Amino acid sequence: MLQNAPDLTVIAIPLYLLTMSLEVFLHWRRPVAGQRGYSIVDARTSLLMGLGSLVVGALLVGVQLLFLTFFSQFAVLDLGGVLATGSVPAVAGAFLVLFLLDDFCYYWFHRVHHESRFFWAAHVTHHSSQYYNLSTALRQSWTPLTSWIFYVPVMLVGFTPAQWAFMHSINLLFQYWIHTERISRMPGWFEFVFNTPSHHRVHHGANPE
């Protein structure tokens, strides 16, 4: 299961364009005080950086595969096999483990990229916009080599690089929609459990501490 799954972040490109267009329309038709909306120059920069990130990622996908496959040989479990051939309950359990483990690794990837100057040099591009809108989510680094090491634990419990890549694309799609000012707050239970636009606006803020 998931061995030949598509990259959802690429398939979703039409969705990006549609939702950004809708966001632009809402900022125009129903402006809200304090919300900066869009700048053509800023949005264009974000889109070009996102496109560049996709191109670099495609060029380095073979290197990434070799890197992750190398660590796969040291796996202490075979959760990837369970995900591929297990019973329905076993597959559901393995899928949940993969979901949580990818999110855990992403947390540490993100935290280290903020706390280490070396890694911040790669991540700062994402925080370089003076605007906060859906296009900002696409403002990504062109240096993916700084991220792969954080996902080695996924390989060590037996998931394959392809299985992880699919789950990670789900994670990244979730990160997309939280880059907006148009959603004030989600329901309380959702705010408690998940990262939301209101949380992430604080994260992207540049207010003096």
Secondary structure, 3 states (H helix, E strand, C coil): CCCCCCCHHHHCHHHHHHHHHHHHHHHHHCCCCCCCCCCHHHHHHHHHHHHHHHHHHHHHHHHHHHHHHHHHCCCCCCHHHHHHHCCHHHHHHHHHHHHHHHHHHHHHHHHHHHHCHHHHHHHHHHHCCCCCCHHHHHCCCCCHHHCHHHHHHHHHCCCCHHHHHHHHHHHHHHHHHCCCCCCCCCCHHHHHHCCCHHHHHHHHCCCCC
